[in-house]
Amino acid sequence: MSTILVTGANGQLGSEIRFLAERNDEFSFKFLERNELSITDEVAVNHFFQAHHFDYLIHCAAYTAVDKAESEQELAYLVNKTAVVNLAKACKLNNIKMVHISTDFVFDGTSSIPLIEESKTNPLSVYGASKLAGEEAASAVNEDLLIIRTSWLYSTFGNNFVKTIIRLCKERDKLNIIFDQVGTPTYARDLATAILTIIQTNQWQSGIYHYSNEGVASWYDFAVEIKEICGLTTTILPIETSEYPTPATRPKYSVLNKKKIKKTFGLNIPYWRDSLQTCVAELNKQ
């Protein structure tokens, strides 16, 4: 039985993989929490991998505080670049296949058509730049890396846009939500399912891939759909990005083209509204 190591065990994606793992008897899983290993310490990482056997690593851990990264640049690069390189080296040395999760924030949002893996990168924020640096540096030390860029992740676990909108709709009569940033919401359970499917196919092909749910939405569209599915009555108004300034600049357009990952691994990707309904139904059970 193959063994899969998952970093970022308590994050949105790590938690969804754990949820699926409890229903999966094809693999053995080890979920690594932050206090169990300092992935920014190369010596500690090497000792850990020498002491344990794994066939796959799904690297979900990351510095994801987009606005905070503007003032914590060193920490963002330490987690999103240095740690990724440490893990990529250890995986190569120990013949472990590594899946690394990256982001649509590596792009600048000036495209008007869905972004392919070869589209020009040009991050606008420290977060995006640190994630791109991690992609490039890890690929340089481990050519067998499989990188998945995703976007607008939400889940039944952790804090995210879906839970925030539900809470705010219950607290307020009116919400202002940005309408001129366009992308695709991604249900973390769908991404977790896709990753395990890729591993199960046993047809490993390294490289960069894009994965999000199907379809296109603005944050305003996303918020309105959350409200409608939950049967809430709050008035949601569209505003421009300029009316809601943040420390980090976000890409205005980051719709990902998923043709490569669908064709390579035979994936069927759900439509974002359908997945949102599934997630809200799961939240209602809690």
Secondary structure, DSSP 8 states (H G I E B T S, - for coil): -EEEEEESTTSHHHHHHHHHHTT--SEEEEEE-GGG--TT-HHHHHHHHHHS--SEEEE------TTGGGT-HHHHHIIIIIHHHHHHHHHHHTT-EEEEEEEGGGS-S--SS-B-TTS----SSHHHHHHHHHHHHHHHH-TT-EEEEE-SEE-SSSS-HHHHHHHHHHH-SEEEEE-S-EE--EEHHHHHHHHHHHHHHT----EEEE---BS-EEHHHHHHHHHHHHT---EEEEE-GGGS--SS---SB--B--HHHHHHHT----BHHHHHHHHHHHHHH-
